[in-house]
Amino acid sequence: MTHAMMGAALGLVFGLTLILLNPTVATLLEHGGGSASVVFVIALVTTFSIGAALTGAVFILTEDKDS
């Protein structure tokens, strides 16, 4: 769960930074309407959180049990 939350936070920061700093993305989202930026950020947050959760699960499963 913590890996998914970290991935969601990272995806949110990445998405908002991409919108604010890249004029091409901002222009595309501006032409997409009011909800385009919300959908864009939610898609990034979901992708990052799923990826972080799966990576965390792999790390937990392959962790050395001796220590």
Helices and strands as residue ranges (DSSP letters): H 2-21, H 23-31, H 36-61
